[in-house]
Every structure is written in structure tokens, then in C-alpha cells.
Amino acid sequence: MSSRYLAASVAVTVIVVVTVWVTDLSFQRAILLAPVLVIGVGAAAGLVVFWGRVGWESLRKTRHPRLVLGGSIGFVALVVVLTILGVKLPHE
């Protein structure tokens, strides 16, 4: 068995085990859903890489990157704190 097959097998097993741990799916059902889980994780990873590159390029081209980065971190911190405190924002 090549190392690629071994790495792919371990990755799929980890995805299935984490899915069973996080959700209340049975192990057998998670195994049956393994192809869907792999596609979903791959799509999510692709989106993270894509938006990470977009953000990085945008940050590099701005005039004040520290200000933009500080504002972004501050906004994320505010959302996290409000979520932890249980604040419900009004919806339109």
C-alpha cells in the first residue's frame, strides 16, 4: 500500500470519527455517508483557502494594513463576546 492511500484512509477515518463524535449519527450511517462527508470537508477547505487568499491579497494592497487587520480582529472579538454573553440582535 502506498503512503498516499494510507494518508487518504486515515483522513477519511478521522472525518468519520469526528462526525460521529460531533453529531448523534451512528457509526454505520457515518460510514455510509463518508463520500458526502469527504466532499463537504473538501468544499469547506477550498472555500477557506479561496477566501484566505482573497483576504491576504486585499490586505497586502491596502494603504493601512494594520488598521484593517485590527478592525477585523476587533469585529470578530466583538461577535464572539456577544455570542458568549447570549445577546440576541434584532432581525428585520
Secondary structure, DSSP 8 states (H G I E B T S, - for coil): --HHHHHHHHHHHHHHHHHHHHS---HHHHHHTHHHHHHHHHHHHHHHHHHHHHHHHHHHHSS-HHHHHHHHHHHHHHHHHHHHHT------
